[in-house]
Amino acid sequence: MPELTVLFADIAQSTALFEKYGDDRARAAISTVLDTLVSISNRFDGVLIKTIGDEIMCTFPSPKQAVRASIAMQESMRGNFVLGSEPIGIRIGFHHGKVIEENDDIYGDTVNVAARMAGLAKKGHIITNALTFNYSVLSESIRHRSLGKTKIKGKLLAVRIIEIFWQKDESQVTRVSSALDLKMPESAFNLTLTINGRTIKMTEKSPNKIIGRGDECDIQILAPMASRVHAELQFSDGNFRIEDQSTNGTWLEMGGNSLRLHRDTTILLGKGRIALGSADFSDVSTIIEYQI
């Protein structure tokens, strides 16, 4: 199997752009941004594998090219793309390793870890891990810092996360050695999930969590009507949100009301229950209870 660096770059908070400016304007703006990102990746020997909605997945021969491309992508965004009054930003994550190539697509653990790196990134961020970054042989010349260790699905040991700084104004960024494990402040936001007796806690620093039937999901739920990749839990703008990505929809019981999501997003409030694929809340083994 070949070794490649897999990079994901997507539009940050794209759902809000669609809600505020409508499908046509948002889609046109996002398409322009993605075309720019693809063009930049080509300059650094990148190969576009596919576009997934508001996201591109591409590969590079090594992390060195991915680091350079990521910085160029973020620099290209600064002040250049605005929809209405909203500056458009991107988040980037990448990982290096062996991939499975099949039918002009790539699969495997490297792709999954790269996706998790992107899931950890926020608007304007570039995120990778220490192993990939050190392999780039740029660790001494690129400003960066360690964000500590976190568990990644499919990995036995916690992975050290690296944020790469791309701003040219060095007065705004203090370089931190990758050997430094930053102490993160106590979490101000907490979300508790209970699924069939199992408890999962999320904070504002937690990576996004994918829910669905598939083995690759962070939270696997074998509901009969659930999609393989059904929904995503995320934290943004001071709120925990759930984004439905399914065929049949996601049902919420929240604040005494029932709500169906289908390819859209809502904020989770207080406490409630989530059902995948149907409004049947009778099978407690497939229901998610949550509390903020």
QUIURBEL-V695901 format. One record per run of one state. SS is the DSSP state (2 for helix, 1 for strand, 0 for the rest). FROM is the first residue (numbers start at 0). TO is the last residue. If there is no record, write none. Layout:
ss from to
SS FROM TO
SS FROM TO
//
This chain:
ss from to
0 0 1
1 2 10
0 11 12
2 13 20
0 21 21
2 22 42
0 43 45
1 46 51
0 52 53
1 54 59
0 60 61
2 62 76
0 77 80
1 81 82
0 83 84
1 85 86
0 87 88
1 89 97
0 98 98
1 99 101
0 102 103
1 104 106
0 107 107
2 108 119
0 120 124
1 125 128
2 129 134
0 135 142
1 143 149
0 150 157
1 158 163
0 164 168
2 169 171
0 172 188
1 189 194
0 195 196
1 197 202
0 203 207
1 208 211
0 212 217
1 218 219
0 220 229
1 230 235
0 236 237
1 238 243
0 244 248
1 249 253
0 254 255
1 256 260
0 261 263
1 264 266
0 267 269
1 270 275
0 276 282
2 283 285
0 286 286
1 287 290
0 291 291
//
